[in-house]
Amino acid sequence: MPVRKRSAGEAVAEMGTWPGSRTLDDMLTDARAGRVGEPTPGSAPEIPARPTSAELTAALRRSRDSLARWLESDPDWSAESLLPTPTALGPLPLLTAIHGAAYPMALISLDLAAVVGEAPADLLDAGLNALVDTTGAFAARAGVAASITARVPGRQIGTGAADGSWCTRDVSEADPQAAGPAVIADVATVLTVTAGRADVAGLYRSGSLRLHDVSGLLNWVPVVETVPGLPGGAALARAGRYLGTVTTLLSKLPFGR
């Protein structure tokens, strides 16, 4: 069973803007000032224990509207979007941090699927894109040269990092066998595994989660272990060690002998 440290309602509330929230304006202020250490005040939002639907909707609209204002009012927002800003996961380019919000939103949609129906495919895809892109940013920040591809039904999205930079793009037309390290599963499985909500070893044994170039995937273990507060980071590290053991065992089996 998935393990969740908070309810979907709590996760939704944290996406909104409340008194004391770290807002987009705060992120912009830090980015423009070149601050990448401790963020400006706003780390303890005053969220009601049981917000009403009206309060929740208003908080989410405030978050949405602040982003819309920035995009509409600043003709040079694309240049500012590359400036690093402090986040709970360490310094990230501003737009990467904003884009990363699609990942928890996708997880929330999976939480709510049992109540409101199937999670929107577009939102799950956006969450996967955010996950892969942010993973590339982590590797670039750590100075690690590595690549990884998420291979899901109908498409592939990959990221690669080298020399402190990274690139994320759709690689659906690439030869899957030549795409380097890859995680192969449906979108929901990739999202829940990386959130630390799934039995990685069990999924691997059942075939629901498959891997290509496991030795290459192990290059990512030191990356996720150094990201502060990364959801599922410890689980990913444990999975990496487990899969390394699996690879060693498989290499000793007498196939073809």
C-alpha positions as semicolon CSV with decimal commas, in nm:
position;residue;x (nm);y (nm);z (nm)
1;M;0,000;0,000;0,000
2;P;0,121;0,355;-0,070
3;V;0,260;0,544;0,227
4;R;0,144;0,904;0,265
5;K;0,264;1,143;0,532
6;R;-0,023;1,384;0,474
7;S;-0,370;1,382;0,325
8;A;-0,453;1,499;-0,025
9;G;-0,640;1,792;0,131
10;E;-0,328;1,906;0,317
11;A;-0,122;1,874;0,000
12;V;-0,375;2,081;-0,195
13;A;-0,374;2,349;0,074
14;E;0,004;2,380;0,055
15;M;-0,027;2,470;-0,313
16;G;-0,215;2,786;-0,218
17;T;-0,095;3,123;-0,089
18;W;-0,171;3,191;0,278
19;P;-0,048;3,447;0,532
20;G;0,318;3,368;0,586
21;S;0,354;3,168;0,263
22;R;0,669;3,199;0,056
23;T;0,523;3,360;-0,252
24;L;0,640;3,397;-0,609
25;D;0,732;3,758;-0,523
26;D;0,962;3,624;-0,248
27;M;1,120;3,382;-0,494
28;L;1,171;3,662;-0,745
29;T;1,323;3,889;-0,480
30;D;1,575;3,622;-0,382
31;A;1,655;3,539;-0,745
32;R;1,710;3,902;-0,840
33;A;1,931;3,956;-0,534
34;G;2,139;3,648;-0,607
35;R;2,039;3,475;-0,283
36;V;2,056;3,097;-0,303
37;G;2,097;3,004;0,064
38;E;1,826;3,061;0,320
39;P;1,504;3,187;0,158
40;T;1,338;3,510;0,262
41;P;1,067;3,471;0,530
42;G;0,765;3,271;0,427
43;S;0,844;2,917;0,534
44;A;0,558;2,878;0,784
45;P;0,227;2,947;0,610
46;E;-0,070;2,992;0,839
47;I;-0,300;2,728;0,691
48;P;-0,625;2,663;0,879
49;A;-0,649;2,312;1,022
50;R;-0,969;2,258;0,824
51;P;-0,996;2,524;0,553
52;T;-1,335;2,569;0,395
53;S;-1,375;2,511;0,024
54;A;-1,401;2,888;-0,023
55;E;-1,077;2,950;0,169
56;L;-0,898;2,677;-0,025
57;T;-1,019;2,805;-0,361
58;A;-0,915;3,161;-0,274
59;A;-0,567;3,048;-0,169
60;L;-0,517;2,853;-0,491
61;R;-0,638;3,148;-0,697
62;R;-0,385;3,375;-0,525
63;S;-0,106;3,140;-0,631
64;R;-0,239;3,120;-0,985
65;D;-0,290;3,494;-1,018
66;S;0,060;3,583;-0,894
67;L;0,213;3,363;-1,162
68;A;-0,014;3,508;-1,430
69;R;0,077;3,863;-1,328
70;W;0,449;3,791;-1,355
71;L;0,418;3,629;-1,695
72;E;0,196;3,907;-1,827
73;S;0,373;4,209;-1,678
74;D;0,741;4,128;-1,732
75;P;0,846;4,111;-2,098
76;D;1,181;3,968;-1,990
77;W;1,045;3,692;-1,766
78;S;1,218;3,424;-1,975
79;A;1,560;3,564;-1,877
80;E;1,462;3,591;-1,511
81;S;1,332;3,236;-1,519
82;L;1,689;3,106;-1,536
83;L;1,800;3,281;-1,216
84;P;1,847;3,042;-0,920
85;T;1,627;3,084;-0,615
86;P;1,619;2,899;-0,281
87;T;1,370;2,612;-0,252
88;A;1,304;2,332;-0,006
89;L;1,509;2,112;-0,241
90;G;1,802;2,352;-0,257
91;P;1,864;2,627;-0,514
92;L;1,691;2,577;-0,848
93;P;1,629;2,801;-1,150
94;L;1,310;2,996;-1,091
95;L;1,112;2,839;-1,376
96;T;1,231;2,490;-1,281
97;A;1,100;2,549;-0,928
98;I;0,766;2,671;-1,063
99;H;0,741;2,387;-1,314
100;G;0,818;2,142;-1,036
101;A;0,479;2,215;-0,878
102;A;0,324;1,991;-1,144
103;Y;0,476;1,689;-0,970
104;P;0,290;1,722;-0,637
105;M;-0,021;1,821;-0,830
106;A;0,000;1,494;-1,023
107;L;0,040;1,300;-0,699
108;I;-0,262;1,478;-0,554
109;S;-0,465;1,380;-0,860
110;L;-0,369;1,015;-0,800
111;D;-0,475;1,046;-0,435
112;L;-0,812;1,184;-0,537
113;A;-0,871;0,942;-0,825
114;A;-1,061;0,697;-0,605
115;V;-1,303;0,974;-0,512
116;V;-1,337;1,196;-0,820
117;G;-1,247;0,951;-1,095
118;E;-0,941;0,877;-1,306
119;A;-0,653;1,122;-1,274
120;P;-0,624;1,350;-1,581
121;A;-0,364;1,208;-1,821
122;D;-0,240;1,557;-1,912
123;L;-0,171;1,638;-1,547
124;L;0,012;1,309;-1,491
125;D;0,225;1,377;-1,799
126;A;0,302;1,727;-1,671
127;G;0,404;1,579;-1,338
128;L;0,633;1,331;-1,512
129;N;0,790;1,610;-1,718
130;A;0,852;1,812;-1,401
131;L;1,003;1,511;-1,226
132;V;1,245;1,433;-1,508
133;D;1,344;1,796;-1,561
134;T;1,403;1,862;-1,191
135;T;1,608;1,542;-1,171
136;G;1,832;1,681;-1,445
137;A;1,866;2,005;-1,250
138;F;1,975;1,810;-0,940
139;A;2,247;1,633;-1,138
140;A;2,370;1,958;-1,293
141;R;2,382;2,124;-0,952
142;A;2,579;1,830;-0,811
143;G;2,824;1,842;-1,100
144;V;2,734;1,488;-1,204
145;A;2,741;1,379;-1,569
146;A;2,449;1,140;-1,615
147;S;2,137;1,079;-1,819
148;I;1,805;0,908;-1,754
149;T;1,489;0,842;-1,952
150;A;1,137;0,770;-1,833
151;R;0,985;0,529;-2,083
152;V;0,607;0,522;-2,041
153;P;0,333;0,397;-2,274
154;G;0,334;0,610;-2,588
155;R;0,637;0,824;-2,520
156;Q;0,982;0,874;-2,371
157;I;1,115;1,180;-2,193
158;G;1,478;1,210;-2,099
159;T;1,723;1,441;-1,929
160;G;2,099;1,460;-1,935
161;A;2,346;1,665;-1,733
162;A;2,710;1,759;-1,789
163;D;2,939;2,047;-1,693
164;G;2,681;2,204;-1,463
165;S;2,405;2,224;-1,725
166;W;2,124;1,995;-1,827
167;C;1,874;1,943;-2,107
168;T;1,532;1,777;-2,089
169;R;1,336;1,681;-2,399
170;D;1,098;1,434;-2,555
171;V;1,296;1,145;-2,703
172;S;1,006;0,935;-2,821
173;E;1,162;0,896;-3,164
174;A;1,490;0,764;-3,024
175;D;1,580;0,396;-3,029
176;P;1,477;0,270;-2,683
177;Q;1,781;0,044;-2,666
178;A;2,012;0,337;-2,738
179;A;1,850;0,580;-2,496
180;G;2,082;0,495;-2,206
181;P;1,959;0,440;-1,849
182;A;1,582;0,417;-1,841
183;V;1,295;0,352;-1,603
184;I;1,013;0,166;-1,778
185;A;0,663;0,167;-1,628
186;D;0,331;0,345;-1,658
187;V;0,322;0,711;-1,557
188;A;0,145;0,654;-1,227
189;T;0,401;0,393;-1,122
190;V;0,695;0,624;-1,199
191;L;0,534;0,902;-0,997
192;T;0,448;0,688;-0,695
193;V;0,787;0,513;-0,692
194;T;0,977;0,841;-0,689
195;A;0,750;0,974;-0,414
196;G;0,847;0,681;-0,194
197;R;0,495;0,541;-0,202
198;A;0,557;0,204;-0,362
199;D;0,730;-0,128;-0,303
200;V;1,008;-0,087;-0,559
201;A;1,146;-0,436;-0,514
202;G;0,799;-0,590;-0,551
203;L;0,723;-0,391;-0,865
204;Y;1,059;-0,489;-1,010
205;R;1,000;-0,858;-0,941
206;S;0,648;-0,847;-1,091
207;G;0,763;-0,671;-1,407
208;S;0,550;-0,362;-1,344
209;L;0,874;-0,167;-1,315
210;R;1,154;-0,248;-1,557
211;L;1,497;-0,096;-1,597
212;H;1,743;-0,049;-1,879
213;D;2,115;-0,004;-1,809
214;V;2,099;-0,053;-1,434
215;S;2,467;0,032;-1,389
216;G;2,397;0,370;-1,550
217;L;2,096;0,422;-1,324
218;L;2,315;0,371;-1,020
219;N;2,498;0,694;-1,112
220;W;2,187;0,874;-0,985
221;V;2,200;0,731;-0,632
222;P;2,457;0,986;-0,503
223;V;2,255;1,263;-0,667
224;V;1,926;1,189;-0,488
225;E;2,103;1,122;-0,158
226;T;2,233;1,480;-0,152
227;V;1,904;1,658;-0,227
228;P;1,760;1,807;0,095
229;G;1,405;1,701;0,171
230;L;1,360;1,510;-0,156
231;P;1,039;1,305;-0,130
232;G;1,132;0,944;-0,176
233;G;1,504;1,024;-0,192
234;A;1,596;0,768;0,073
235;A;1,368;0,514;-0,093
236;L;1,537;0,574;-0,427
237;A;1,878;0,530;-0,270
238;R;1,772;0,204;-0,108
239;A;1,624;0,092;-0,439
240;G;1,949;0,170;-0,613
241;R;2,144;-0,044;-0,369
242;Y;1,889;-0,325;-0,402
243;L;1,902;-0,317;-0,781
244;G;2,279;-0,316;-0,775
245;T;2,262;-0,638;-0,574
246;V;2,010;-0,782;-0,819
247;T;2,241;-0,705;-1,110
248;T;2,533;-0,875;-0,937
249;L;2,324;-1,184;-0,869
250;L;2,194;-1,202;-1,226
251;S;2,546;-1,177;-1,362
252;K;2,637;-1,493;-1,167
253;L;2,349;-1,706;-1,292
254;P;2,450;-1,975;-1,546
255;F;2,239;-1,850;-1,837
256;G;2,349;-2,009;-2,162
257;R;2,596;-2,241;-1,991
